[in-house]
Amino acid sequence: MRLLRLFVFGMIMAAMAGGHPVFAADAAKIGVVDFQKVLTESESGKSVEATMQKRGKEMESGLRDLGTQIEQLTEQLNKDAMVLTKEKRDEKQRELEIKKYDFQNMQKKYQSEFRDLEAKYIDKLKKEIFELAKEIGQKEGYLLVIEQSAVLYYPESIDITAKLVEAYNKKYPGEKAPSTSSE
């Protein structure tokens, strides 16, 4: 009697397992997205990169100009040190120290401004890209869409980056980064 119950129980379990999706032969549909590649290949990403480079060059130019003033003032001070009175030498030295201090402050300000600007742009793009990846995942029946940096290995066949770039460019055609003002 006990063997009969085990046999019936085994048959019921086998019948249930055969139709259960966990045991089905179909593999889960998984997609991998290279966020960095989407940034560099999408039109909006290229626009942001160009805007950041332009702003970076403006900042660099401002620093270079101030650096040139410091170099000229240093050369002038060294050249005239013997003929200047102590008061004039001290005045020029203070002026030089102020310029150096201004240079350091400007450099810190520009670095902070650049990081903040970059974070603002990247966060906006990231939000849009991840939202679109979610839409693609839902629409095309992906069980999981993972960012490439979190994956050690994956076959190229599950990389949906190109599809995401194409969809992103269609959804956000010609989106430009807001212009920045020079200081």
N, C-alpha and C positions, 0 to 999 in steps of 0.2 A: 504494500500500500504506500509506503514511504517512497519507494522508487517510482511509482506511478505519479505521485505528486511532484517529485523532482523533475520527471520527464515532462509533465504538462507545464510546469513552471518554466522550464527551459525552452519549450516550444513557444510559449507566450512571449517570453523575452526576445527570442530570436525573431518572431514576427514583428514585434514592436521596434526592434533595432533596425530591421531592414527598411522600414519606411521613415525612420527618424532622420532629419536633416543633418544631425551631427555626424552620422555615419555615412552620409551620402558621398559619392565620388567627386562631386564638384568641389573645387578649391575656392576659398574665399577670394574675392577680387580686391586686390590691394594696389594702391598707387603711391608712387614716391615723387616728391616735388623738390627741386633744387631752388630754394628761395633766392640764393645769391645769383643764380643764372637768370631767374625771372627778373630780378632787379637790373641786371646788366643788358638783357636782351629786349625788355619791354620798352615801348616808346616813352612812357612816363618815367621809367627808371633812367633811361638815357637823358631825358630832360632834366631830371633831378641831378644827375651826375654833372651835366654841363653847367647847371646853375651853381652847384657847389664848387666846381673848378673855377668858375668866373669869380665867385665871391672870395675864394681862397687866394686867387691872384691879386684881387683888389687889396686884401688884407696884407699879403706879402709885399705889395708895392708900398703901402703905407709904412710898414716896418722897415723896408729897405731905405726909404727916404729919410726916416728918422735916424737909422743907422749911419747913413752917409753924413748927416748933420753932426752926429756924435764924432765920427772919424775926423771930419774937417775941424771941429772945435778942438779935438785932442791934438791934431797936428799944429793948429794955430797956437795953442797953449804951449806946446813943446818948443815951437819955433821962437815964440816971443817971451819965454819964461825968463830969460836973462835981462831983457830990457824993460819988463813990466815992474811996477812997484808991487810991494807985497799985497797991498789992498786990491789992486787990479788983478793980480794973479789969483788971490783968494776968490774974488768975484767970478773970474772965468772958471775956476775950479768948481764953485757952487753951481754955476750955470751948466757945466758938464755933468755934474752929479744929478742935477734935476732932469736933464735930458736922458741920462741912463735910467733913472727911476721911471720916467715917462715911457721909455722904450719897454721896460719890463712890465709895467702896468698894461700897456697897449697889447703886448704879446699875450699876457694872461687873458685879457678881455677878448681878444680875437680867438684864442683857443677855446674859451668857454662859449662864445657866440657860435663858432663853427660847430662845436659838438652839439649844442642845443638845436641849431638849424638842421644838422644832419639827422639827429634823433627825431625831430618833428617830421621831416620828410619821410624817413624810413618807417616810422610808426604808421603814418598815413598809408603808405604803399603796402606795408605788411598787413594792415587791417583789410585793405581792399583785396589783396592777393589771397589771404587766408579765407576770406568770405567767398571769393570766387572758387577757390579750391573745394570748399565745402559744397557749394552749389553743383560743381561738376561731379563731385563724389556722390551726392544724393541723386542727381539726374541719371548718372551712368551706372548706378548700383554698386559702388565701391563700399566694401565693408570698412575699409580703413584707408586714409590718405596720410602719409607720414612725411615729415620734412627730412630731406636727404642727410642732413648733418646728424640725425639721430640713428642712422642706419649704417651698420658696418659693411654689409654686402647686400646687393640686390641685382637681379638681372635687368638689363636695359629695357626689357619688354614691359616692365611695370612703371617705367619713368613717364610721367604725364606732364613734365615740365613744358615741352614744346606746345602741347595742347593748351596748357594754362596760359602761356605767353600769348598765343593766338587769341584765346578767349578774352584775355585782359585787354589786349590792344583793340579788340572789337568793342568791348564794354566801355572802355575809357579811351576813345580815339583822340590822339593829339593832345592829351592832357599835359599841360606844362606846369612846371614848378613855379610857384609865385616868385616874382622878381624880388631881389634883395636890394636894400639901399646901402650905399657906401657911406662910410663915416668919415 
